Amino acid sequence: MNPLPRIINHHDWILAVLLLIVLLFTLVVSNNRTLISKVLLANFFKQYYISLQREEHEIYSKISLLLNFISLLSVSLFLYLLAKVSGFENQLKIKGFILFLLTFSALTAFVLLQYLFARLSAWVFKTETETNEYQFNIWLAFKLLGITLLPFCFFIQYSEQNFSKFFIHISLILIALILVHRYFVGLRIGIQLESFPKIYSILYICTLELLPILILVKMFKTEIQTILSF
């Protein structure tokens, strides 16, 4: 009697995505080490923030786009690994690489919608300069988030289950801190506008930044509880 073939669930694509992210990030860092340091430090220190804004526009624009793409890949992979390790993926019909692609697409669409809404607000309220600064800070925080989560993706994927849980909890705390810092900076920029009512700044942050998160939390309350308690 011939034995039944053993079915193995391969995740070679995860390693491929990780290697792609590392390769792209290495290429960026190898040629622009000083600029990358400024991108990270500009989130916390004003002198680096001002220096980064004075960088040659064409050079920084190209690097910024690539770093944003790297961050999209990194955050999307982290969200997929979160679903996989917590067991949430098992409850879905779509799994594996397709689920990762859908996560990447949804995150990209969300980011683009935020950008378009911000540009629309700038046009309506005549706050082009302030909106540019606000968007600049948002993308700085997103780059920091993506780069921060990259090593955690490695640890979560290739560590034992108990260690994977530990790294997930640490990464969730870091995500919360980065988001709180981002909202604080955005609110500070809005409050400093003399021609823009301060209440509008608060409503803007609540509507554009917090409301989508609250809606997702409400929609996936059970699943989030499962992830946080695993």
C-alpha positions in Angstrom: 0.0 0.0 0.0 1.5 3.3 -1.1 1.6 5.9 1.7 -0.5 9.1 1.3 1.6 12.1 0.1 2.4 14.5 2.9 0.9 18.0 2.3 3.2 20.7 3.5 2.1 24.3 3.8 5.0 26.3 2.3 5.6 29.9 3.1 8.5 30.4 0.7 6.8 33.6 -0.6 7.2 35.2 2.9 11.0 34.8 2.7 10.9 36.2 -0.9 9.0 39.3 0.3 11.3 39.8 3.2 14.4 39.5 1.0 12.8 41.9 -1.5 12.2 44.5 1.2 15.8 44.0 2.6 17.3 44.3 -0.9 15.4 47.5 -1.7 16.2 49.0 1.7 19.9 48.1 1.4 20.0 49.7 -2.0 18.6 52.9 -0.6 20.8 53.0 2.5 24.0 52.2 0.6 23.7 55.3 -1.6 21.9 57.6 0.8 23.0 56.7 4.4 23.0 60.3 5.7 19.6 61.1 4.1 18.0 57.9 5.6 19.3 58.9 9.0 17.7 62.3 8.6 14.4 60.6 7.6 14.3 58.6 10.9 15.6 61.3 13.2 13.3 64.0 11.7 10.4 62.3 13.4 11.8 63.4 16.8 14.3 66.2 16.3 13.5 69.6 14.8 17.0 70.3 13.4 16.8 67.1 11.3 13.3 67.9 10.2 14.3 71.3 9.0 17.4 69.9 7.3 15.4 67.3 5.5 13.0 69.8 4.2 15.9 71.7 2.6 17.2 68.6 0.8 17.3 68.7 -3.0 13.7 68.0 -4.0 14.3 65.6 -6.9 16.7 63.4 -4.9 14.5 63.2 -1.8 11.3 62.6 -3.8 12.7 59.5 -5.5 14.0 58.1 -2.2 10.8 59.0 -0.4 8.7 57.1 -2.9 10.9 54.0 -2.6 10.8 54.2 1.2 7.0 54.5 1.1 6.8 51.4 -1.1 9.1 49.5 1.3 7.0 50.6 4.2 3.8 49.5 2.5 5.3 46.0 1.9 6.6 45.9 5.5 3.4 46.9 7.2 1.3 44.7 4.9 3.5 41.7 5.7 3.3 42.4 9.4 -0.5 42.5 9.3 -0.5 39.2 7.4 1.9 37.6 10.0 -0.3 38.9 12.7 -3.3 37.2 11.2 -1.3 34.0 10.6 0.2 33.7 14.0 -3.0 34.5 15.9 -5.0 32.0 13.9 -7.2 34.6 12.3 -6.1 33.5 8.8 -7.6 30.1 9.4 -11.1 31.7 9.7 -10.7 33.2 6.2 -11.4 31.6 2.8 -8.5 33.6 1.3 -5.1 32.6 2.7 -1.4 32.9 2.0 0.1 35.1 -0.7 -3.4 36.2 -1.9 -4.3 37.4 1.5 -1.0 39.3 1.7 -1.7 40.9 -1.7 -5.2 41.9 -0.6 -3.8 43.4 2.6 -1.2 45.3 0.5 -3.9 46.6 -1.9 -6.2 47.7 0.9 -3.5 49.5 2.8 -2.3 51.2 -0.4 -5.9 52.3 -1.2 -6.4 53.6 2.4 -3.2 55.7 2.2 -4.1 57.1 -1.2 -7.6 58.0 0.0 -6.1 59.9 2.9 -3.7 61.7 0.6 -6.5 62.7 -1.8 -8.8 63.9 1.1 -5.9 66.0 2.5 -5.3 67.6 -0.9 -9.0 68.3 -1.3 -9.1 69.9 2.2 -6.1 72.1 1.2 -7.9 73.3 -1.8 -11.2 74.0 0.0 -9.6 75.8 3.0 -6.7 77.4 1.2 -4.1 75.7 3.4 -1.7 74.4 0.9 1.5 75.1 2.9 0.2 73.7 6.1 -1.3 70.6 4.4 2.1 70.0 2.7 3.8 70.1 6.1 1.1 67.8 7.6 1.5 65.3 4.7 5.3 65.5 5.1 4.9 64.5 8.8 2.5 61.7 8.0 4.9 60.1 5.5 7.8 60.5 7.9 5.9 58.5 10.5 4.9 55.9 7.9 8.5 55.4 6.9 9.5 55.1 10.5 6.7 52.5 11.0 7.7 50.4 8.0 11.4 50.4 8.9 10.6 49.6 12.5 8.4 46.6 11.7 10.8 45.0 9.2 13.0 43.2 11.8 9.9 42.2 13.7 8.6 40.5 10.6 11.7 38.3 10.6 11.4 37.6 14.3 7.7 36.7 14.2 8.1 34.4 11.1 11.2 32.5 12.2 10.9 32.4 16.0 9.1 29.8 18.1 5.5 30.5 18.9 6.1 31.9 22.4 8.7 34.3 21.1 6.6 35.2 18.1 3.8 36.3 20.5 6.3 38.3 22.5 7.6 40.1 19.4 4.0 40.8 18.2 3.1 42.4 21.6 6.2 44.6 21.5 5.6 45.6 17.9 2.0 46.6 18.7 3.2 48.8 21.5 5.7 50.5 19.2 2.9 51.0 16.6 0.7 52.6 19.2 3.5 55.0 20.2 4.3 56.0 16.6 0.7 56.6 15.8 0.1 58.7 19.0 3.2 60.7 18.1 1.9 61.2 14.6 -1.5 62.4 15.7 0.1 64.8 18.2 2.3 66.4 15.5 -0.6 66.7 13.1 -2.8 68.3 15.8 0.0 70.7 16.7 0.3 71.8 13.0 -3.4 72.3 12.8 -3.7 74.3 16.0 -0.9 76.7 14.8 -3.0 77.8 11.8 -4.2 81.3 12.5 -6.7 81.4 9.7 -8.1 77.9 10.4 -10.5 77.3 13.3 -8.8 75.0 15.9 -12.0 72.9 16.2 -11.6 72.1 12.5 -8.1 70.7 13.1 -9.5 68.4 15.9 -12.4 67.3 13.7 -9.9 66.7 10.8 -7.7 64.4 12.9 -10.7 62.6 14.3 -12.4 62.1 10.9 -9.4 61.3 8.7 -7.1 59.5 11.2 -9.2 58.1 14.0 -12.6 57.4 12.5 -11.3 54.7 10.0 -9.5 52.9 12.8 -12.5 53.0 15.1 -14.7 51.6 12.3 -12.3 48.8 11.7 -12.1 48.1 15.4 -15.9 47.9 15.6 -16.2 45.7 12.5 -13.5 43.3 13.7 -13.9 43.5 17.4 -14.0 39.7 18.0 -11.0 39.1 15.7 -9.0 41.9 17.4 -9.7 40.4 20.8 -8.5 37.0 19.5 -5.3 38.6 18.2 -4.6 40.5 21.4 -5.3 37.5 23.7 -3.5 34.8 21.8 
